[in-house]
Amino acid sequence: MQNTEKVLSTATNVATETGNTVLGSLTGFFNSIQEGAGQYGLKIVGGIVALIIGLWIVKMIMKAIKKTFDKSKVDHTLKPFLVTLVSFLLKVLLFISVAGIVGIPTATFAALLAAVGLAIGGAFNGSLGHMAAGVMLLVFRPFKVGDLIETGGKLGFVKEISVFVTILETFQNKTEIIPNGAITAGTITNLTTIGNLRVDMPFGIQYGTDIEKAKKIVMDVMQRDNKVMQDPAPRVAVNNLGPNGVELLALPYSTCDDYWDVYWDTRQRIVEALGEARYDAPLPQRIVTMKS
């Protein structure tokens, strides 16, 4: 009986000691969690609050910058790029500041940003090339917003130059979105640089007809046309002596906006005026000689 009591007493003591040990471990664990939550919880909450307030401040700053750009004489070509660049830099500074509030070392955060930047750079190698090309277009400025350009077989007015793409609006009201890398890799023809365009219009008359009279008829048409510029003055010249007739060339100048109106409408008026003056189009001719 005594042995049984001793065993029970020993078991009770072991169970008590084990319970105390487990309870102590759990207490220590929960105390550690509580200390960690107390230490880092306030920092995390403070970081979230700082992030929300910071984003609101960045938004207000960007609105002020946009208004300043609208009132200033900053080129319309540079405005979208500058706004995007300033917004990106402000947000990067904000995230670095929030990381410092939370307790992340700024050196570690900078290294993390560098690693992420390298990873993104490898994944978007082509896009970064287009961005570099966009920076080149904005720095060297071969064209600006509103210019009429031809590049990559596309002809249209420049509506926007962004970091990655350039947007053209064609005469057919099509919107062409062209990667900047494709533009800098090819030929760029800026038709707006000088301010006017020459519209070459070849037409023919038969041999034996009055060339000077035909030239005068064409000149009268161009001088009466309000879409044809008079400075530089239009001109009519003999362009070629073809196998079937004399080829003349009308050389009117127009603004970029009126180019197609002159190309189509003025050409039609020239054809109608020559027809009314009985100038027939040259027809294929063949001289046949008979041997006796």
C-alpha positions as CSV (number, residue, x, y, z in Angstrom):
1,M,0.0,0.0,0.0
2,Q,2.8,2.3,0.9
3,N,4.6,1.5,-2.4
4,T,1.4,2.4,-4.3
5,E,1.2,5.7,-2.5
6,K,4.8,6.5,-3.3
7,V,4.3,5.8,-7.0
8,L,1.2,8.0,-7.1
9,S,3.0,10.7,-5.3
10,T,6.0,10.5,-7.7
11,A,3.6,10.5,-10.8
12,T,1.8,13.5,-9.4
13,N,5.0,15.4,-8.9
14,V,6.2,14.6,-12.4
15,A,2.9,15.7,-13.9
16,T,3.0,18.9,-11.9
17,E,6.6,19.7,-13.0
18,T,5.7,18.9,-16.7
19,G,2.6,21.0,-16.5
20,N,4.6,23.9,-15.0
21,T,7.2,23.5,-17.7
22,V,4.6,23.5,-20.5
23,L,2.8,26.4,-18.9
24,G,6.0,28.3,-18.6
25,S,6.9,27.7,-22.2
26,L,3.5,28.8,-23.4
27,T,3.7,31.9,-21.3
28,G,7.1,32.7,-22.7
29,F,5.8,32.2,-26.2
30,F,2.8,34.4,-25.8
31,N,4.9,37.0,-24.0
32,S,7.3,37.0,-27.0
33,I,4.4,37.4,-29.4
34,Q,3.0,40.2,-27.3
35,E,6.3,42.0,-27.1
36,G,6.8,41.6,-30.9
37,A,3.3,42.9,-31.6
38,G,3.9,45.8,-29.3
39,Q,7.3,46.5,-30.8
40,Y,6.5,46.1,-34.5
41,G,2.7,46.6,-34.5
42,L,2.9,50.3,-33.9
43,K,5.6,50.6,-36.6
44,I,3.5,48.7,-39.1
45,V,0.4,50.8,-38.3
46,G,2.5,54.0,-38.5
47,G,3.9,52.8,-41.9
48,I,0.4,52.2,-43.3
49,V,-0.8,55.6,-42.1
50,A,2.3,57.3,-43.5
51,L,1.8,55.5,-46.8
52,I,-1.8,56.6,-47.1
53,I,-1.0,60.2,-46.2
54,G,2.1,60.2,-48.4
55,L,0.1,59.0,-51.5
56,W,-2.5,61.7,-50.9
57,I,0.3,64.3,-50.7
58,V,1.9,63.0,-53.9
59,K,-1.5,63.2,-55.6
60,M,-1.8,66.9,-54.5
61,I,1.7,67.7,-55.6
62,M,1.1,66.1,-59.0
63,K,-2.1,68.2,-59.5
64,A,-0.1,71.3,-58.7
65,I,2.7,70.3,-61.1
66,K,0.2,69.7,-63.9
67,K,-1.4,73.0,-63.4
68,T,2.0,74.7,-63.4
69,F,2.9,73.0,-66.7
70,D,-0.4,74.0,-68.2
71,K,0.2,77.6,-67.3
72,S,3.9,77.6,-68.3
73,K,5.4,77.5,-71.8
74,V,6.7,73.9,-71.3
75,D,6.6,72.1,-74.6
76,H,3.5,69.8,-75.0
77,T,5.9,67.0,-76.1
78,L,7.7,67.0,-72.7
79,K,4.7,67.4,-70.4
80,P,3.6,63.7,-70.3
81,F,7.1,62.5,-69.8
82,L,8.0,65.0,-67.1
83,V,4.8,64.3,-65.2
84,T,5.4,60.5,-65.3
85,L,9.0,60.9,-64.2
86,V,8.2,63.2,-61.3
87,S,5.4,61.0,-60.1
88,F,7.6,57.9,-60.2
89,L,10.4,59.6,-58.3
90,L,8.1,60.9,-55.6
91,K,6.6,57.5,-55.1
92,V,10.0,55.8,-54.8
93,L,11.0,58.4,-52.1
94,L,7.7,57.7,-50.3
95,F,8.2,53.9,-50.2
96,I,11.8,54.3,-49.0
97,S,10.5,56.6,-46.2
98,V,7.8,54.2,-45.2
99,A,10.3,51.4,-45.2
100,G,12.4,53.4,-42.7
101,I,9.4,54.0,-40.5
102,V,8.6,50.2,-40.4
103,G,12.1,49.5,-39.5
104,I,13.6,48.1,-42.7
105,P,17.1,49.4,-43.2
106,T,17.3,51.8,-46.1
107,A,20.4,50.0,-47.4
108,T,18.6,46.7,-47.5
109,F,15.6,48.3,-49.1
110,A,17.8,49.9,-51.8
111,A,19.4,46.6,-52.5
112,L,16.0,45.0,-52.8
113,L,14.9,47.7,-55.2
114,A,18.1,47.2,-57.2
115,A,17.4,43.4,-57.4
116,V,13.8,44.0,-58.4
117,G,14.9,46.5,-61.0
118,L,17.4,44.0,-62.5
119,A,14.7,41.3,-62.6
120,I,12.2,43.6,-64.3
121,G,14.9,44.8,-66.7
122,G,15.6,41.3,-67.7
123,A,12.0,40.5,-68.2
124,F,11.2,43.7,-70.1
125,N,14.4,44.1,-72.1
126,G,12.5,45.2,-75.3
127,S,10.3,47.6,-73.3
128,L,13.3,49.3,-71.8
129,G,14.7,49.7,-75.2
130,H,11.6,51.5,-76.3
131,M,11.8,53.7,-73.2
132,A,15.4,54.6,-74.0
133,A,14.3,55.4,-77.5
134,G,11.5,57.6,-76.1
135,V,14.1,59.5,-74.0
136,M,16.1,60.1,-77.2
137,L,13.1,61.4,-79.0
138,L,12.4,63.8,-76.2
139,V,16.0,65.0,-75.9
140,F,16.9,65.3,-79.6
141,R,13.3,66.2,-80.7
142,P,13.3,65.3,-84.4
143,F,9.5,66.0,-84.1
144,K,7.0,67.4,-81.6
145,V,3.3,67.0,-80.9
146,G,1.3,68.4,-83.8
147,D,4.0,67.7,-86.5
148,L,3.1,65.7,-89.6
149,I,5.6,62.9,-89.9
150,E,6.2,59.7,-91.9
151,T,7.9,56.8,-90.2
152,G,7.8,53.1,-90.8
153,G,5.4,53.6,-93.7
154,K,2.9,55.5,-91.5
155,L,2.0,59.1,-92.3
156,G,0.1,61.1,-89.7
157,F,0.1,63.9,-87.2
158,V,1.8,63.3,-83.8
159,K,-0.7,63.3,-81.0
160,E,1.4,62.1,-78.2
161,I,5.0,61.1,-77.4
162,S,5.0,58.8,-74.3
163,V,7.9,57.0,-72.7
164,F,7.3,53.8,-74.7
165,V,5.2,54.7,-77.8
166,T,4.4,57.5,-80.1
167,I,0.8,58.0,-81.2
168,L,-0.1,59.2,-84.7
169,E,-3.4,60.3,-86.2
170,T,-3.6,59.6,-89.9
171,F,-5.6,61.4,-92.6
172,Q,-8.0,58.5,-92.5
173,N,-8.6,59.2,-88.8
174,K,-6.8,56.0,-87.8
175,T,-4.8,56.0,-84.6
176,E,-1.4,54.4,-85.1
177,I,0.5,53.4,-81.9
178,I,4.2,52.9,-82.8
179,P,6.9,51.7,-80.4
180,N,9.6,54.3,-80.0
181,G,12.3,51.7,-80.7
182,A,10.8,51.1,-84.2
183,I,10.9,54.9,-84.9
184,T,14.5,55.5,-83.9
185,A,15.6,52.4,-85.7
186,G,14.2,53.7,-89.1
187,T,13.9,56.9,-91.1
188,I,11.9,59.8,-89.8
189,T,10.5,62.3,-92.3
190,N,9.2,65.4,-90.7
191,L,6.9,67.2,-93.2
192,T,6.2,70.1,-90.8
193,T,9.7,71.4,-90.2
194,I,9.7,73.9,-93.1
195,G,6.0,74.7,-92.8
196,N,4.8,73.9,-96.3
197,L,4.8,71.1,-98.7
198,R,5.2,70.9,-102.5
199,V,2.5,68.9,-104.3
200,D,3.9,67.5,-107.5
201,M,1.2,66.9,-110.2
202,P,2.4,65.5,-113.5
203,F,0.0,65.7,-116.5
204,G,0.5,65.3,-120.3
205,I,-0.6,67.1,-123.5
206,Q,-0.2,65.9,-127.1
207,Y,2.7,66.9,-129.3
208,G,1.9,69.8,-131.5
209,T,-0.3,71.6,-129.0
210,D,0.5,75.1,-127.5
211,I,2.7,74.3,-124.4
212,E,2.7,78.0,-123.2
213,K,-1.0,78.2,-123.3
214,A,-1.4,75.0,-121.4
215,K,1.0,76.2,-118.7
216,K,-0.9,79.5,-118.4
217,I,-4.2,77.6,-118.0
218,V,-2.7,75.5,-115.2
219,M,-1.1,78.6,-113.5
220,D,-4.5,80.4,-113.5
221,V,-6.1,77.4,-111.8
222,M,-3.4,77.4,-109.1
223,Q,-3.5,81.2,-108.6
224,R,-7.3,81.1,-108.1
225,D,-7.2,78.2,-105.6
226,N,-7.2,79.5,-102.0
227,K,-5.7,76.3,-100.8
228,V,-2.6,76.8,-102.9
229,M,0.1,79.0,-101.3
230,Q,1.3,82.0,-103.3
231,D,4.5,82.2,-101.3
232,P,6.4,80.1,-102.3
233,A,4.8,80.8,-105.7
234,P,3.5,77.8,-107.7
235,R,5.1,76.9,-111.0
236,V,4.5,74.8,-114.1
237,A,7.4,73.2,-116.0
238,V,8.1,70.8,-118.8
239,N,9.1,67.6,-117.0
240,N,9.6,65.1,-119.7
241,L,9.2,64.4,-123.4
242,G,7.5,61.1,-123.4
243,P,6.9,58.7,-126.3
244,N,3.3,59.8,-126.7
245,G,3.3,63.5,-125.6
246,V,4.8,66.3,-123.5
247,E,4.7,65.7,-119.8
248,L,4.2,68.9,-117.8
249,L,4.5,69.2,-114.0
250,A,2.4,71.5,-111.8
251,L,4.2,72.5,-108.6
252,P,1.9,74.1,-106.1
253,Y,2.7,74.5,-102.4
254,S,0.3,74.0,-99.5
255,T,0.2,73.8,-95.8
256,C,0.4,70.4,-94.2
257,D,-3.3,70.5,-93.3
258,D,-4.3,71.3,-96.9
259,Y,-2.0,68.9,-98.6
260,W,-4.6,66.3,-99.6
261,D,-7.1,69.0,-100.6
262,V,-4.6,70.4,-103.1
263,Y,-3.5,66.9,-104.1
264,W,-7.0,65.9,-105.1
265,D,-9.2,69.0,-105.7
266,T,-6.6,71.2,-107.4
267,R,-5.6,68.3,-109.7
268,Q,-9.2,67.8,-110.7
269,R,-9.6,71.5,-111.5
270,I,-6.5,71.4,-113.7
271,V,-7.8,68.4,-115.6
272,E,-11.2,70.1,-116.1
273,A,-9.6,73.4,-117.2
274,L,-7.4,71.6,-119.8
275,G,-10.4,69.7,-121.0
276,E,-12.5,72.9,-121.5
277,A,-9.6,74.3,-123.5
278,R,-9.6,71.3,-125.8
279,Y,-6.4,69.8,-124.6
280,D,-6.7,66.1,-125.1
281,A,-4.7,63.6,-123.1
282,P,-1.8,62.1,-125.1
283,L,-2.6,58.7,-126.6
284,P,-0.2,55.9,-127.7
285,Q,1.1,56.6,-131.1
286,R,3.0,54.5,-133.7
287,I,4.5,55.7,-137.0
288,V,4.3,53.1,-139.8
289,T,6.4,53.6,-142.9
290,M,5.7,51.7,-146.2
291,K,8.5,50.6,-148.4
292,S,7.9,50.8,-152.1
